[in-house]
Amino acid sequence: MSRNSAAATAEKTESPAETPQASRPRDLLSREDCLEIYRQLYLARYFDVRLIKEKKRGNLTGTLYSSHNQEAIIVGSLFGLKPTDWISPIHRDMSAFFLKDAKFRWRDANRMGLTIEQVCSQVWGKVTSPGRARDNWSHIGSREKRIIHSTSMLAGTIPVAAGVVYADRLNGGDAVCLTYNGEGSTAQGIFHEAINYAAVHKLPVVTIIENNQWAYGTPTQLEYSQRDFARRADGFGIPGIVADGQDVFDVYDKVMEAVEYARSGQGPSIVECKTFRAYGHGDHDDDRAARYRPPEEIEKGRSRDPIAVCRRQLLELGHLSEEEAAKYHAEGKNAAEASNDDFPPEVVEFLNEGIKFAIAADVPEAEEAALWVFKESGR
C-alpha cells in the first residue's frame, strides 16, 4: 500500500460495489467467517445494551461509556489479527477486551484475549477482575494476552504501543499493534510525538481514529480544519485511510491493508473510521447530549446501523437466507427498546454466563486498598 494510493483512498470512502472485487481482503473470508463477524456484532451490541439495563436497574455503579452504533469498528478491526498482535483499546471499546482472538472460540480461556467472566468482573468491581477491582470499566490490560492497559488520556498509549512493538521487532517478532483513539485526541501533542516516532522508525503501529463526530461536547468542525482526520497522516509521510465505520467489512478491508503494510516492515498508518456516537460521552452525559445534539442529527447518525448494514451484505452474498435474516432485529433500537429476543440465543447465553460469574464473585478484602500504592519493605 503506497502513500499515494492510501491518500487517494482517504478522499472517498468507497462502497463495496465501487471497490475492485479482487483486491479486497474480505474476499478471502469464508461464509463461516462472515457469519462469525455478524454474530460478533450482535455480541458487542448486546454487551452494551445489557450493561445499560443493569445500570438502570441499580445493579451497577460507575460510568458506562457506550459503544452503541460503533460496533463495526471493534469487530472489523480485530477479526483479521494474529493472536500474537497487540491492541490498545479505549473506554468506548470495552467489548474489544473479550473479542480479541475470539474467532469461533468465545469460551476458550487460553486464547489471547480476556474472558467474558474477567471483563464482567471488572465492570462489577470484583476480585476476579484483571485489576482486582482497583478501578472499573476499561482501566485494565494484560501483558500475557497482549492488551495494553487503557488509560483515561486518549492517545497516551500510542507511545507505549510504539515501545512494545519496537521491543518485539528487536526480539525477532512480527507483531502489529492497533491503537484506538477518538478524533478529539488527535489534537494532543502526544498523538503527534508518538506517531512521528513510529514513522521515523517504521514501527508496526496502526492508529485507528474512531471519528464519532463529537469529542465529548465539541463537534468535529471545531476540532480540525480538514474534512478527514486521516489527513493527520500526511505530515508524517505515512498512509492515511478513511473507512466507513458503519460497514464492518469496509473496516476489515482498510485495517487489514494497514496491518499487512505494517507487518511487512513499511511502518505505521492511520485509519479513520467515520461513525456516530449514539448516546452521550458517558451515561452521565446522556441528558446533556440530547440538548447539544439536534434530534435530526442523532436520527441521521444512527440511520445506518452496523448490524443492518452487515445483514444486507450477507443477504446479497447468499450467506443468509431471508428467513434467517428475519430472526433478530436489534438495529434501530436503544437499550430500553431492545430485548433478549432481538439477539441470537448464543449471544444472550454467553453474556449471561459472564454476568452470573461476576455477581457471584467476591469483592476484594478491604486490606487490599492499601496495597500497591507505596513501596513497602519486603514487597
C-alpha positions in Angstrom: 0.0 0.0 0.0 1.8 3.1 -1.2 1.3 6.6 0.4 -0.2 7.8 -2.9 -2.8 5.0 -3.0 -3.6 5.5 0.6 -4.1 9.2 0.2 -6.4 8.5 -2.8 -8.4 6.1 -0.7 -8.8 8.7 2.0 -10.5 11.1 -0.4 -13.5 8.9 -0.8 -15.0 6.0 1.2 -15.9 3.5 -1.4 -18.9 1.3 -1.3 -18.4 -2.5 -1.8 -19.7 -2.2 -5.3 -17.1 0.5 -6.2 -14.1 -1.3 -4.7 -12.3 -3.7 -7.1 -13.6 -7.1 -6.1 -10.3 -9.0 -6.5 -8.3 -6.6 -4.3 -10.3 -6.7 -1.1 -9.2 -8.6 2.0 -12.8 -9.5 2.7 -12.8 -11.7 -0.5 -10.7 -14.2 1.4 -13.2 -14.6 4.1 -15.3 -17.8 4.2 -19.0 -17.9 4.7 -18.4 -19.1 8.2 -16.1 -16.1 8.8 -18.7 -13.7 7.6 -21.4 -15.3 9.9 -19.0 -15.1 12.8 -18.5 -11.4 12.2 -22.2 -11.0 12.1 -22.6 -12.8 15.5 -19.8 -10.7 17.0 -21.7 -7.5 16.0 -24.7 -8.8 17.9 -22.4 -9.7 20.9 -20.9 -6.3 21.1 -24.3 -4.7 20.9 -25.8 -7.0 23.5 -22.9 -6.3 25.9 -23.7 -2.6 25.6 -27.5 -3.0 25.8 -27.3 -5.4 28.8 -24.9 -3.2 30.8 -27.1 -0.1 30.3 -30.1 -2.1 31.5 -28.2 -3.4 34.6 -27.2 0.2 35.4 -30.8 1.4 35.1 -31.8 -1.4 37.4 -29.4 -0.2 40.0 -27.1 -3.2 39.7 -24.0 -1.3 38.6 -22.1 1.7 39.8 -19.7 3.9 38.0 -19.9 5.4 34.5 -20.7 3.4 31.4 -19.2 4.5 28.0 -21.5 3.2 25.3 -20.2 1.7 22.0 -23.7 1.6 20.6 -23.6 2.2 16.8 -19.8 1.8 16.7 -19.5 -2.0 17.0 -18.3 -2.4 13.4 -15.1 -0.6 14.2 -14.3 -3.0 17.1 -15.3 -6.2 15.3 -14.0 -5.3 11.9 -10.6 -4.2 13.1 -10.0 -7.2 15.4 -11.1 -10.0 13.2 -8.1 -10.3 11.0 -5.4 -10.0 13.7 -3.0 -12.7 14.6 -3.3 -13.9 18.3 0.2 -12.5 18.9 -0.7 -9.0 17.8 -1.3 -6.3 20.4 -4.2 -4.0 20.9 -4.7 -0.8 22.9 -8.4 -0.2 23.5 -10.1 2.9 24.9 -13.2 3.4 27.0 -15.6 3.0 24.1 -14.1 -0.3 23.1 -15.0 -2.4 26.2 -16.0 -5.4 24.1 -12.6 -5.4 22.4 -11.1 -6.9 25.6 -13.1 -10.2 25.1 -13.4 -10.1 21.3 -9.6 -10.2 20.8 -8.7 -13.6 19.3 -12.4 -14.7 19.9 -12.9 -16.1 16.4 -15.1 -19.3 16.8 -13.8 -19.8 20.3 -15.5 -17.4 22.6 -15.2 -19.7 25.7 -11.6 -20.7 25.2 -9.8 -19.3 28.3 -6.4 -20.0 26.6 -7.0 -17.6 23.7 -5.2 -14.3 23.5 -8.0 -12.2 24.9 -9.8 -11.7 28.2 -12.7 -14.0 29.1 -16.2 -12.6 29.4 -16.0 -13.5 33.1 -12.9 -11.3 33.6 -14.5 -8.4 31.8 -17.8 -8.6 33.7 -15.8 -8.9 36.9 -14.1 -5.7 36.0 -17.4 -3.9 35.4 -18.9 -5.2 38.6 -15.7 -4.5 40.7 -14.9 -8.0 41.8 -11.7 -9.6 42.9 -11.8 -11.9 39.8 -11.2 -8.9 37.5 -7.7 -8.5 36.0 -7.0 -5.5 38.1 -8.6 -7.0 41.3 -11.2 -4.1 41.3 -8.5 -1.4 41.6 -10.6 0.5 39.1 -13.6 -0.2 37.0 -14.6 -0.1 33.3 -11.7 -0.1 30.8 -8.7 0.5 33.0 -7.4 -3.0 32.5 -5.0 -4.9 30.3 -2.9 -8.0 30.1 0.7 -8.4 29.1 0.1 -12.1 28.7 -2.9 -11.6 26.4 -1.1 -8.7 24.6 -3.6 -6.0 25.6 -2.1 -2.6 26.6 -3.7 -1.2 29.7 -6.2 1.5 29.0 -5.8 5.0 30.5 -8.2 8.0 30.6 -5.8 10.0 28.5 -6.7 9.0 24.9 -3.6 8.8 22.6 -1.5 8.4 25.7 -0.9 4.7 25.0 0.4 5.3 21.4 4.0 5.8 22.6 3.6 2.6 24.8 2.4 0.7 21.7 5.4 2.0 19.8 7.7 0.8 22.5 6.0 -2.6 22.7 6.3 -3.4 19.0 9.9 -1.9 18.9 10.9 -4.4 21.5 9.0 -7.2 19.7 11.0 -6.4 16.5 14.3 -6.4 18.3 13.3 -9.9 19.7 12.6 -11.2 16.2 8.8 -11.0 16.3 6.3 -9.7 13.7 3.5 -8.4 15.9 1.4 -5.4 15.0 -0.3 -3.1 17.5 -3.7 -1.5 16.9 -4.3 1.6 19.0 -7.8 3.1 19.3 -8.4 6.8 19.7 -11.2 9.3 19.5 -10.9 12.0 16.8 -10.5 14.7 19.6 -7.4 13.0 20.9 -5.6 13.7 17.6 -5.1 17.4 18.7 -2.9 16.3 21.6 0.9 16.7 21.4 1.5 13.1 22.5 -0.5 11.9 19.5 1.9 13.7 17.1 5.0 12.9 19.0 4.3 9.2 19.2 3.2 8.8 15.6 6.2 10.8 14.4 8.5 8.4 16.4 6.7 5.4 14.9 7.0 6.8 11.4 10.7 7.6 11.8 11.5 4.0 13.0 8.9 2.4 10.7 7.2 0.7 13.6 4.1 -1.5 13.1 1.6 0.7 14.8 -1.9 1.1 13.3 -3.7 4.1 14.8 -7.5 3.8 14.5 -9.4 7.0 14.8 -12.9 6.5 15.9 -14.5 9.6 14.5 -17.9 9.6 16.1 -18.4 13.3 15.3 -18.1 14.6 18.9 -15.2 15.0 21.3 -17.3 15.0 24.4 -19.4 18.1 23.6 -17.2 19.5 20.8 -18.3 18.9 17.2 -15.7 18.0 14.6 -15.8 21.4 12.8 -14.4 23.0 16.0 -11.7 20.3 16.3 -10.0 20.2 13.0 -10.0 22.3 9.8 -9.8 19.3 7.3 -12.7 17.1 6.3 -10.9 13.9 7.2 -8.9 13.3 10.3 -6.9 10.7 8.3 -5.1 13.7 6.8 -3.2 14.0 10.1 -1.0 11.2 8.5 0.2 13.4 5.7 2.6 15.4 7.8 4.3 12.2 8.9 4.6 10.7 5.4 2.5 7.7 6.3 -0.7 6.3 4.8 -4.0 7.9 6.0 -7.1 5.9 5.1 -10.8 6.5 5.6 -13.1 3.7 6.4 -16.9 3.5 6.6 -17.3 2.9 10.3 -20.8 1.6 9.9 -19.7 -1.2 7.5 -17.8 -3.9 9.3 -16.4 -5.3 6.1 -15.1 -1.9 4.9 -13.4 -1.6 8.4 -12.0 -5.0 8.0 -10.6 -4.2 4.5 -9.0 -1.0 5.5 -7.5 -2.2 8.7 -6.1 -5.3 7.1 -4.4 -3.3 4.4 -2.8 -1.2 7.2 -1.9 -4.3 9.2 -0.2 -6.0 6.3 1.6 -2.8 5.4 2.9 -2.6 8.9 3.8 -6.3 9.2 5.8 -6.1 6.0 8.1 -3.5 7.7 6.8 -0.4 5.9 5.7 1.3 9.0 2.6 2.9 10.7 -0.7 4.0 9.2 -3.7 6.0 10.4 -7.2 4.5 9.7 -10.1 6.9 10.3 -13.4 5.1 10.9 -16.3 7.5 10.4 -19.2 6.7 12.7 -21.6 8.3 15.1 -21.9 8.2 18.9 -25.4 7.0 19.7 -25.5 8.3 23.3 -23.6 10.9 25.3 -19.9 10.8 26.1 -20.8 8.6 29.0 -24.2 7.8 30.7 -23.6 10.9 32.9 -23.8 12.9 29.7 -26.9 11.4 28.1 -29.3 14.1 29.1 -26.9 16.9 28.2 -26.1 15.3 24.8 -29.8 15.3 23.9 -29.6 19.1 24.2 -26.4 19.9 22.4 -27.1 17.5 19.5 -30.3 18.1 17.5 -32.7 15.2 17.2 -32.4 15.1 13.4 -28.6 14.8 13.7 -29.0 11.8 16.0 -31.5 10.2 13.7 -29.3 10.6 10.7 -26.2 9.4 12.6 -27.9 6.2 13.6 -29.7 5.6 10.3 -27.1 3.1 9.1 -26.9 0.7 11.9 -23.8 -1.6 11.6 -25.9 -4.8 12.2 -28.4 -3.8 9.4 -25.6 -2.9 7.0 -23.9 -6.3 7.6 -27.1 -8.2 7.3 -27.9 -6.7 3.9 -24.4 -7.6 2.6 -24.8 -11.2 3.9 -28.1 -11.5 2.1 -26.6 -10.2 -1.1 -23.7 -12.7 -0.8 -26.2 -15.6 -0.2 -24.7 -16.3 3.3 -28.1 -15.6 4.9 -31.5 -16.7 3.8 -34.4 -14.3 4.1 -35.8 -16.5 6.9 -32.5 -16.4 8.8 -32.2 -12.6 8.3 -35.6 -12.0 9.7 -34.9 -13.7 13.1 -33.2 -11.0 15.1 -33.6 -7.2 14.8 -31.6 -5.2 17.4 -30.8 -2.4 15.0 -32.5 0.9 15.3 -33.4 0.2 19.0 -31.9 1.8 22.0 -31.2 -0.1 25.2 -34.7 0.4 26.6 -36.4 -0.9 23.5 -34.2 -3.9 22.8 -35.0 -7.2 24.4 -33.3 -10.6 24.5 -35.5 -11.8 21.6 -33.6 -9.3 19.4 -30.4 -11.2 19.8 -29.2 -14.8 18.9 -29.6 -17.1 21.9 -25.9 -18.0 22.0 -25.1 -14.3 22.4 -27.5 -13.9 25.3 -26.3 -17.1 27.0 -22.7 -16.2 26.6 -23.1 -12.8 28.3 -25.4 -14.2 31.0 -22.5 -16.6 31.9 -20.2 -13.7 32.4 -22.7 -11.6 34.4 -23.7 -14.5 36.7 -20.0 -15.2 37.4 -19.3 -11.6 38.2 -22.3 -11.2 40.5 -21.4 -14.3 42.4 -17.7 -13.4 42.8 -16.3 -11.8 45.9 -15.3 -8.2 46.3 -11.6 -7.7 47.4 -10.7 -7.7 51.0 -10.6 -4.2 52.5 -6.9 -4.5 53.3 -6.1 -4.6 49.6 -7.0 -1.0 49.3 -3.6 -0.1 50.7 -1.6 -2.4 48.6 0.5 -1.4 45.5 0.3 2.3 46.5 3.6 2.7 48.1 6.9 0.7 48.1 6.8 -1.4 51.2 9.5 -3.4 52.9 9.7 -6.9 51.6 7.4 -6.2 48.6 
